[in-house]
Amino acid sequence: MPTGITAEALHRRLAERLAPTRLEVIDESGAHAGHAGADGTGSGTHFRVRIDSPLFSGKARLARHRLVYDALQDYIDAGLHALAIETS
Protein backbone atom coordinates (compact mmCIF):
# COMPACT_ATOMS: atom_id res chain seq x y z
CA MET A 1 0.00 0.00 0.00
CA PRO A 2 1.48 3.40 -0.98
CA THR A 3 2.39 5.66 1.91
CA GLY A 4 1.95 8.98 0.14
CA ILE A 5 5.38 9.96 1.45
CA THR A 6 7.61 11.62 -1.13
CA ALA A 7 11.18 12.85 -1.13
CA GLU A 8 9.83 16.32 -1.88
CA ALA A 9 7.60 16.29 1.21
CA LEU A 10 10.48 15.20 3.43
CA HIS A 11 12.71 17.84 1.85
CA ARG A 12 10.17 20.59 2.56
CA ARG A 13 9.72 19.51 6.17
CA LEU A 14 13.45 19.33 6.89
CA ALA A 15 14.03 22.70 5.20
CA GLU A 16 11.32 24.28 7.37
CA ARG A 17 12.38 22.75 10.66
CA LEU A 18 16.18 22.55 10.47
CA ALA A 19 17.21 25.44 8.14
CA PRO A 20 19.87 23.28 6.48
CA THR A 21 22.89 24.56 4.61
CA ARG A 22 22.96 21.28 2.66
CA LEU A 23 19.98 19.01 2.08
CA GLU A 24 19.45 16.05 -0.18
CA VAL A 25 16.61 13.56 0.17
CA ILE A 26 16.77 10.40 -1.92
CA ASP A 27 13.93 7.89 -2.28
CA GLU A 28 15.62 4.49 -2.21
CA SER A 29 12.35 2.56 -1.99
CA GLY A 30 12.64 1.15 -5.49
CA ALA A 31 15.72 -0.79 -4.42
CA HIS A 32 13.65 -2.67 -1.84
CA ALA A 33 11.50 -5.11 -3.79
CA GLY A 34 8.38 -6.16 -1.97
CA HIS A 35 8.07 -2.87 -0.09
CA ALA A 36 5.42 -0.26 -0.85
CA GLY A 37 7.84 2.17 -2.46
CA ALA A 38 8.87 -0.32 -5.11
CA ASP A 39 5.53 -0.06 -6.92
CA GLY A 40 6.26 3.05 -8.99
CA THR A 41 3.62 5.27 -7.36
CA GLY A 42 6.07 8.05 -6.51
CA SER A 43 5.69 7.56 -2.79
CA GLY A 44 7.98 5.48 -0.66
CA THR A 45 9.10 3.92 2.57
CA HIS A 46 12.92 3.98 2.35
CA PHE A 47 14.79 7.28 2.19
CA ARG A 48 18.32 8.61 2.56
CA VAL A 49 18.84 12.12 3.95
CA ARG A 50 22.10 14.04 3.61
CA ILE A 51 21.86 17.15 5.73
CA ASP A 52 23.96 19.81 7.42
CA SER A 53 22.42 22.44 9.66
CA PRO A 54 23.61 25.15 12.03
CA LEU A 55 21.35 23.45 14.59
CA PHE A 56 23.79 20.51 14.59
CA SER A 57 26.68 22.66 15.82
CA GLY A 58 28.30 21.16 18.90
CA LYS A 59 25.93 18.18 18.92
CA ALA A 60 26.96 14.53 18.88
CA ARG A 61 25.88 12.33 15.97
CA LEU A 62 23.02 10.80 17.95
CA ALA A 63 21.64 14.25 18.85
CA ARG A 64 21.83 15.37 15.20
CA HIS A 65 19.94 12.25 14.12
CA ARG A 66 17.34 12.83 16.84
CA LEU A 67 16.65 16.31 15.42
CA VAL A 68 16.00 14.76 12.00
CA TYR A 69 13.77 12.03 13.44
CA ASP A 70 11.83 14.56 15.49
CA ALA A 71 11.24 16.73 12.40
CA LEU A 72 9.92 13.72 10.48
CA GLN A 73 7.99 11.95 13.25
CA ASP A 74 4.57 12.24 11.61
CA TYR A 75 5.99 10.68 8.43
CA ILE A 76 7.46 7.85 10.50
CA ASP A 77 4.04 7.36 12.07
CA ALA A 78 2.52 7.30 8.55
CA GLY A 79 4.72 4.46 7.32
CA LEU A 80 8.24 5.76 6.71
CA HIS A 81 10.03 2.46 7.28
CA ALA A 82 13.73 3.17 6.80
CA LEU A 83 15.66 6.41 7.10
CA ALA A 84 19.40 6.56 6.47
CA ILE A 85 20.80 9.85 7.82
CA GLU A 86 24.13 11.37 6.85
CA THR A 87 25.22 14.50 8.73
CA SER A 88 28.51 16.31 9.14
ChimeraX attribute file (.defattr): number of C-alpha atoms within 10 A of each C-alpha:
attribute: neighborCount
match mode: 1-to-1
recipient: residues
	/A:1	11
	/A:2	16
	/A:3	17
	/A:4	17
	/A:5	21
	/A:6	21
	/A:7	21
	/A:8	14
	/A:9	15
	/A:10	20
	/A:11	17
	/A:12	12
	/A:13	16
	/A:14	24
	/A:15	17
	/A:16	11
	/A:17	14
	/A:18	18
	/A:19	15
	/A:20	17
	/A:21	10
	/A:22	12
	/A:23	18
	/A:24	16
	/A:25	21
	/A:26	17
	/A:27	21
	/A:28	18
	/A:29	23
	/A:30	18
	/A:31	11
	/A:32	14
	/A:33	10
	/A:34	10
	/A:35	16
	/A:36	21
	/A:37	28
	/A:38	19
	/A:39	16
	/A:40	11
	/A:41	13
	/A:42	16
	/A:43	22
	/A:44	28
	/A:45	27
	/A:46	25
	/A:47	21
	/A:48	17
	/A:49	20
	/A:50	15
	/A:51	24
	/A:52	19
	/A:53	17
	/A:54	10
	/A:55	13
	/A:56	18
	/A:57	10
	/A:58	9
	/A:59	10
	/A:60	10
	/A:61	13
	/A:62	8
	/A:63	12
	/A:64	21
	/A:65	18
	/A:66	12
	/A:67	16
	/A:68	19
	/A:69	16
	/A:70	13
	/A:71	18
	/A:72	20
	/A:73	12
	/A:74	11
	/A:75	20
	/A:76	16
	/A:77	9
	/A:78	13
	/A:79	17
	/A:80	20
	/A:81	17
	/A:82	14
	/A:83	19
	/A:84	13
	/A:85	16
	/A:86	15
	/A:87	15
	/A:88	11
